Amino acid sequence: ISLENTHNMAGGTVYSPEQIDDICDHAHEAGLPVHLDGARIFNAAVALGTDVARLCRPCDSVMFCLSKGLAAPVGSMLLGSAEFIERARSIRKMLGGGMRQAGILAAAGLIALEKMPGRLSEDHENARLLAGLLSEIPVLDVEPRKVATNIVIVRISRTGMDSGALGGLLKGQGLLVGTVDPQTIRLLTHLDVSRDQIHEAAQTFKHVLENAVMRR
């Protein structure tokens, strides 16, 4: 069984420690291992007010990313039993995933682990601010109360455009968004997005959508 915490396409929602415990208990009773895709597990821990170890403890293996919320230039960590890691290293080598002289990347990863978790709440606050501002635009459907971490999901069906078209117009104004499906886009906050830029992003949405309506 593989879990994802936070859950990307669900808008950065989180599994509580109790939910993870329950899933792992049932899985282990059935003889099934549980892997935790914890690419943004530090965001989950901050949102829940707990520590990362508590969220990972019942799982058999865990992956977490150093380069997303933690802002390292590159890198992820894989954790598990000695046997599991030995097998993973073998598969990594088979796939050509080895890297020499990786110390400089490891140094950046250490900074990410030591310095970045303490500021993740800023990203969460910015995401809630962005969701609130976008919810004031009549043709956008956003639910600020559902923003738990640093991901904002925006439904755009009432704009009369699909996500590719709207994304292209926003990109032309310097704002990049992710596409979930033709009627849904995704925005993320991180270290390099300031509070002022959140307001700029909301204004860009307003400007683009107002111009699009005028052209109809």
N, C-alpha and C positions, 0 to 999 in steps of 0.2 A: 504494500500500500504506500502511495506517495501523497504527502500532504504539502501544501504550499502556504506559508505564513510569513508575511502578509500575502493575501490572495490578489494577484495582479489584476486580472480581468473583472474581478468583483469590486474593484475600486479601492484596493488597499485594505480590505476588511481583515480582521484578525481572528485567529483561534485562541481561545482562552486556555490556560494551563489545564483546567478541568476537562475541557473538550478533547485536548490532545491526550490526556491520561486515559479517558474513556475509550477513544479510538484505539490507542495502543494496547490497552487491556484486552479488548475484544480481538484485535488482530493477533496478539501473542497467544491467546487461548486457542486460536485456530491454526497456530503454527506459522503465521505470516509475519515477515519483518516489516518494519515501517521506516520509510525514508522521509526526511523532512527537507523539502526545498525551501531553505531559509534565506533566499537571496536578499530579502529585506527583513530578516529576523530581528535585527536591532531596532528597526522601526516598530515592529510588533511589541517588543519588550518595553519600549518607551511609552507606547500608547496604553499598554496594560499596567504600567507601573510595577513591572517585575523585572527579573534579570534574564538574560539570554539562556543561562544554564538551566533555569527552571523550565523554560519552554522546550529545550532540547532533550532533557534528561530521559524521558521514557522512550525516545526514538532509537532505532538501531544504527542509523547513519544520518548525517546532516551535511548539507552544503550551505555555505553562506558567502555572500559576495562582498568584496572589499571596495568595489568601484561604483556602487550605486549610492545608497545613502551615505556610506562612509567615505566616499569621494577620493579613493585612491585611483591612480591612473589606470590600473588593470589588476585583475587577480581575484581568485575565489579560493576558499578553503574547503576541504573535504575531511570529515571526521567519521570515525567508526572504529571497529575492533581492529587489532593488528592484522588479522587474517583478511579482513575486508580491504584495508589500506594496501596490503601487499598485492592483492588481486587488482585493485584500482591502478596501482603503479604499473603493473604488467600491461593492463589494457591501454593505459595512457601511452606507454612506449610503443605498443603495437600500432596505435593510431597516429604516431608522430607528434605526440603532445609534449615531449620533453623540452626543456629549455635550459641552456647553459648560462652561467654568469647571471643568475636571477636575483642576486643579492640586492641590487639597487631597487628592484621591484618589491622585494621583501621588506626593505627599509620603509618604503612608502606605505606598505601594508601595516607595519607596526604603528606608524603615525596614525593611520586610519583607525586602528583599534583603540589606541590610547587617547586620541584627541576628539574624534568625531561623534561618538555616541551621545555625549553630553549636550550636543547642539541640535540633535534631531527634532526636538520639540519645536524648534523654530520653523522647520520645514512643515511640520504638521499644522502649526498656526497659520502659516502662509497658504497652505492648501485650503484650510477652512475659510480664510479671507477671500481667496480666489473664487471658491464655490459660492460664497455669499454674494460677491459682486456679479458673477455671471448669472446667478438666479434672478437678478433684477432685470435682466434683458428678456423681454416678453417671449421671444421665439425660442429661447433655450430652456431646456428642462434639466435642472440640476437640483440635487438634494443635499444641501450643506450638512444636515444632521447625520448623514451617512458617511461623511468624510472622517475616517478614523486615523489615517496616517497622512501620507504625502501624495496620494493619487486622487484625482478628480475626474469623474466620468460625466460627460455631457451628452445628452440626447438632442439631436438637431433636426428631427423630422419636421418640425414646424417652420424651419428656415426656408424650405423649398429647394434645398441643395443637398447633395450627398456629401459624405465626409471627405471624399477626394477633392471635390470642387471647393468646399469651404477651406479645407486644409491648404489648397493651393493659393487661395486669396490671402489667407493669414500669413503664409510663408512669404508672399510678396511684400508684406508689411513687417517682416522680420520676426514673426512669431511661428515657432514650430510646434505642431501638435501630432499626437499619435492617432492612428485609425484603428478602431476596434471592429466596426462593421460599417456598412454604408450609411447608417443613421446614428453612429456613436463615435465620439472622439474621446481621447484620454490625455490628460495633462498631469505632469509631475512637478513637484517642487524639490529643490535640492540646494546644496551649499552655494551654488553660483547664481541663484535667483533671489534677489533682494525684495524687501517689502515694496519699495518703490516700483520695481519691475512687475510686481503683481498688479498694481494699479494700472501700469502701462498696458499690460496684457489685456485686462478687462476693457480698457479704452479702445484697444485695437479691435477686439471683438465687436464693440459697438460701432466703430467706424466702418468696418468691413460689412457688417450686416445692414447698416443704414444705406450704404452705397449700393449694396446688392438689391435692396428693395426698390431704390430709386431707379435702377436700370430696368426693372420689370415693366 
